[in-house]
Amino acid sequence: MKIYISGPITGVRDYKMKFKQAEIKIRDANPDAIILSPAILPAGLTNREYMEIDLAMIRAADVVALLPDWETSTGARLEKLHCQYTGTITMELAALIEKLRRADDGTL
């Protein structure tokens, strides 16, 4: 299962730690998950370039995990709208973790 993590980055000093913690929680619930994270992208790109890369990762994902406070991020809100438009599953991180833990085969 491929899981994209969506959440605030711009203006958040410790965003890399928050994304890493989310990745650890997902891996604890499903060790075979492939994590797609915008937090690993290099510095220096424009917002448009970051969003183009993010949307490509989302198109490859089976589900998008929404971090707490995702609503405060313009980028995360755009990602959520893209998912709604394309039918990509989105779930709050806590709900996704719970669902993965309950699944016998690590799927939704």
C-alpha positions in Angstrom: 0.0 0.0 0.0 1.3 3.4 -1.0 0.5 6.2 1.5 1.1 9.9 0.9 1.4 12.1 4.0 -0.2 15.6 3.7 0.1 18.4 6.2 1.5 21.8 6.9 5.1 22.5 5.8 5.5 26.2 5.0 6.2 28.2 8.1 6.4 25.1 10.3 9.8 24.9 11.9 9.6 21.2 13.0 7.6 19.9 10.0 10.2 17.2 9.2 9.9 15.8 12.7 6.0 15.7 12.4 6.1 14.0 9.0 8.7 11.5 10.3 6.6 10.7 13.4 3.6 10.1 11.1 5.7 7.8 9.0 6.8 5.8 12.1 3.2 5.4 13.2 2.1 4.2 9.7 5.0 1.7 9.6 4.1 0.4 13.0 0.6 -0.3 11.7 1.7 -1.6 8.3 5.5 -2.4 8.0 5.1 -3.0 4.2 3.6 0.5 3.5 5.4 2.6 1.0 5.5 6.1 2.4 5.4 9.1 0.0 6.3 12.3 1.8 6.7 15.9 0.6 8.9 16.5 3.7 11.9 14.9 1.9 11.9 17.3 -1.1 14.9 19.5 -1.5 14.8 23.2 -0.6 14.8 25.9 -3.2 11.8 25.0 -5.4 8.9 27.3 -6.0 5.5 26.5 -4.5 4.2 25.6 -7.9 7.1 23.1 -8.4 6.5 21.5 -5.0 2.8 21.1 -5.7 3.5 19.5 -9.1 5.8 16.9 -7.4 3.3 16.5 -4.5 0.4 15.8 -6.9 2.5 13.3 -8.8 3.1 11.5 -5.5 -0.6 11.6 -4.7 -1.5 10.2 -8.1 0.7 7.2 -7.3 -0.8 6.8 -3.8 -3.6 4.5 -2.7 -4.5 6.8 0.2 -3.6 10.2 1.5 -3.0 10.5 5.3 -3.9 14.0 6.6 -1.8 15.2 9.5 -3.4 17.2 12.4 -3.9 20.8 11.4 -3.8 20.0 7.7 -6.6 22.5 7.3 -4.2 25.4 8.1 -2.1 24.6 5.0 -3.0 26.0 1.6 -1.0 23.2 0.0 -2.7 20.5 2.0 -6.1 21.9 1.3 -5.2 21.9 -2.4 -4.1 18.3 -2.1 -7.4 17.3 -0.4 -9.4 19.1 -3.1 -7.4 17.2 -5.7 -8.2 13.9 -3.9 -11.9 14.8 -3.8 -11.9 15.6 -7.5 -10.1 12.4 -8.5 -11.6 10.1 -6.0 -8.4 9.4 -4.1 -9.1 8.2 -0.5 -8.1 10.6 2.2 -8.2 9.9 5.9 -7.1 11.7 9.1 -3.8 10.1 10.2 -5.3 8.7 13.5 -8.2 7.0 11.6 -5.9 5.6 9.0 -3.6 4.1 11.7 -6.6 2.5 13.5 -7.9 1.1 10.2 -4.5 -0.4 9.3 -4.2 -2.0 12.7 -7.6 -3.6 12.4 -6.9 -5.0 9.0 -5.6 -8.5 8.9 -3.7 -8.1 5.6 -2.4 -4.5 6.1 -4.9 -3.1 3.6 -7.9 -0.7 4.0 
